[in-house]
Amino acid sequence: MSLDTAFAALSDPTRRAILARLALGKTSVTELAKPFAMSLPAVSKHLKVLERAGLIARGREAQWRPCRIEPRALKDIDDWLNHYRRFFDESFDRLDAYLQKLQAQDRAKDQAKDRDQKRIEERSNDEPNATNRRNRRTGRRRS
């Protein structure tokens, strides 16, 4: 099975819907066609694309032609996607660690600003008392 062929087959929403239905179990072409506003030959064309991609298999049981999903083909796609899933998971983990580091730095800066602001406020509150003491020593009165 070619991944290109499989992804091309999966690019159509009707074919994805057919696969979703077949995930519930094998069924006939007539049953697969019911939810779609298209002819049986049109549904058969979609089924041929899925079959060529190796995503489904069609059998013959007397006059019933059941279709079933081919899990192996989906497993191959999942294996291919899993490589990228790991890549993105690791990338997101690194990004998360970096963001946490930045947030910790921001919190530290905010705490330092708060401490500085508190010191400034304490000095300004102490300043009138210092001025009064200086004035008392020099004999000046407050104006």
N, C-alpha and C positions, 0 to 999 in steps of 0.2 A: 504494500500500500504506500502511495506517495502522500506525503503531508500536503503538498500543493493541491492534489486532487481532492483530498479530504476537506481542506479549508475552502476550496472553491465550492464543494458540495454544501458545506455548512454556511456559506455566505447568503443563501436564500432563506428567508423566514418561513416559507412553506415547508421546505425540507427540514428545517429545525423543528417545526411543529410536528411533522411526521415522525421524526426521531423521538420527540418527547412522548408521543402516543405509543410508539413501539417499546419504549422503556417500561411501559406497564405490562407488556406481554405481546406475543405474536397475534396478528390479526390479518384480516383479508384486505385486499385493495379497496373493495367496496366500502368497508367500514372506515378505512383510512380517508377515503374521499368525502365522507359525509360532512365534516365540518367546513369544507372548502367550497367556495362558489366557482368550481371549475369542473370540467368534464373528466370522466374516467381516463381517457387517453392522456389528458394533461397531467393527472396525478401519476399515471404510469411513467410518463417521461421523468418526473421528479424521482420516482422510485428507481429508474434506470441509472440516474446520476448518482444516487446514494449507493446503489449496488456496485457500479463501476469504481466508486471510491472505497469500496470494501466496508462501508458503514452498516449495510443491511444485507440480508440474504433472503432470497425468495425460494420457496419450496413448492411442492405439488403434493397434495393429499386428495386424491380422487379429483373432484372438480373444484376443490377449494385450493387457492394459491396463497398460502399464508406468507406474511412477511415477518421477519424478526430482526432485531438489532444484532449487530456483531460487536460484542463487547471488546474483543481484542483490538479492533481498529480504534475504538475510543480510548483504550488503554495506551496505545502508541501516541495518540494526541496528548493525553494527560501526561505521559512521561516527558514529552517534548516541552510542554508548558511548565512542568514542575521545575525544570532548570531555571526558567525565568521567574517563577514564583519564589524560589530560594534567593535569587539575585535581588528581587525587589524587597523581600522580607529583610534581608541583610542590610540593604540600603536604607530602608525605613528605620531599622534598629539603630544604625549609625546616625541618621538624621535625628532621631529621638534623643540619643545620648548628647548630641551637639546642642540641641535646643534646651535640654535640661541644664547643660553647662552654662549656656547663655542666660537662662533664667536665674540660675544661682548667682552669676556675676551681677545681674541687675538687682537682685535682692540685696546683695552685699553693698552695692553702690547706694541703694535706697536707705539701707540701715546707716551707712556712713553719713549720708546727707541729713538723716534724722538726728544723728548724734551731734553733728556740727550745728544744726539749727537749734537744738536744745542748749548747747553751750552758748550760742549767741544770745538766746533768750535769757539764760541765767545771768550772763554778764550785763545785759541791759537792765535786768531787774536789780542787780547789785550796784549799778552805776549811781543811782540817786543817793544811796547810802554812802558810797565812797565820796561823792561830791559834798554831802552834808558834813562828813567827818573832816574833809579838807577845809571846808568853810569855817568849821568850828575852830580848827587849829589856827587858821589865819585871822579869825575874828570877823569874817565876812558874813553877811546875812544873805539869805536867799531873796532874789528879786522877782 
